[in-house]
Amino acid sequence: PYNAIDPQLFADPDGSLWMVFGSFWSGIQLIELDPKTGLRHEKNRKVHQVAWKESIEAPALLKHGEYYYLFVNWGLCCRGTNSTYEIRVGRSRKITGPYLDEEGQELTTGGGTLFLGSDGDRIGPGHPAFVGEKEDLRMFYHYYDGARNGFARMDSLPVRWKDSGWPEAVVSGK
């Protein structure tokens, strides 16, 4: 019943293990895994829908302070300079949601704060992955280089936390 692609594991500081996955027509799902086996948790079989939009994929989770942050991609990938990908984010105090954007709209109803979109020759950024924590957090992602006829590239950007508690990608020159 789910478009089960783009899995991303998340080891919660509380010791639990989760997998977020899914794309396009079935939205983004979250399930708990057994941290000892990596298999579906026997005591918690519930599938949580945490985000939905017609073209949504590439989920990633991270925790900062009291919030869980869910990053997703909207738009279309893999079309070179015609890609419309952009990274959106929502947050929740519970890993199972609801995830809300900065305006208070749920990600299950089309909400999502823009985290990183096309800018100049960096077109269609997507599939975020995070390394580090607090002040040393970096996001790795791919994009299409408009200066090189849409050639696919990978990059990383520092992530900082605004006073409001929301993350922002630190783009050089901005």
Secondary structure, DSSP 8 states (H G I E B T S, - for coil): -----S-EEEE-TTS-EEEEE--GGG-EEEEEE-TTTSSB-SS----EEEE--SSEEEEEEEEETTEEEEEEEES--SSGGG---EEEEEEESSTT---B-TTS-BGGGT--EEEE--BTTEEEEEEEEEES-GGG-EEEEEEEEGGGTTEEEEEEEEEEE-TTS-EEE--TT-
